[in-house]
Amino acid sequence: MLPRTILSMSTLALAGALLAAPAMAQSAAHHDHAAHAPQDAQVKAPAQRWATDAPLRAGMRNLREATETLNHYEMGHLDDTQRDNAVEKIDAAIKDMFANCKLKPEADAALHGLLAKFIAGANAARAGKFGKAELAPMQDALAQYPQLFDDRDWGKPAH
């Protein structure tokens, strides 16, 4: 588990790299979480799934709901305002997970590999360029999550 100051620096480095902020240069002191897993890569499942904490479980549920909304948007069932609301939900979920999840380094790296897919999808939607090609990696990340993390309530319907 990383101390909060190192985690905060890492979170800022990841957010800057993934949100394509060209002015932000990574220093050698920052650990580049974006390098853990390319957006289209499958994260290798551990021998035993990693433990979850409440912020991770809540964040992943919010990402699942937002992804379902974007799926409906991609099919033409929703308008741009609803798309933008889903993007805001993704942004908030990821920000909360970065701030509050306390995971072992291997689990943290795997999580960042998944979150990169949601960040890329949200950025595409924000730019008005969201379609099946952007949705598929997000759906893939949702499918990978229960293979990597022990979330006993993942398959249960939301209340």
Stockholm file with secondary structure:
# STOCKHOLM 1.0

chainA/1-159         MLPRTILSMSTLALAGALLAAPAMAQSAAHHDHAAHAPQDAQVKAPAQRWATDAPLRAGMRNLREATETLNHYEMGHLDDTQRDNAVEKIDAAIKDMFANCKLKPEADAALHGLLAKFIAGANAARAGKFGKAELAPMQDALAQYPQLFDDRDWGKPAH
#=GR chainA/1-159 SS CCCHHHHHHHHHHHHHHHTTCTTCCCCTTSCCGGGSSCTTCCCCCCSSCEECCHHHHHHHHHHHHHHHHHHHHHTTCSCHHHHHHHHHHHHHHHHHHHHHCCCCHHHHHHHHHHHHHHHHHHHHHHTTCCSHHHHHHHHHHHHHHHHHEECTTTTSCCC
#=GC SS_cons         CCCHHHHHHHHHHHHHHHTTCTTCCCCTTSCCGGGSSCTTCCCCCCSSCEECCHHHHHHHHHHHHHHHHHHHHHTTCSCHHHHHHHHHHHHHHHHHHHHHCCCCHHHHHHHHHHHHHHHHHHHHHHTTCCSHHHHHHHHHHHHHHHHHEECTTTTSCCC
//
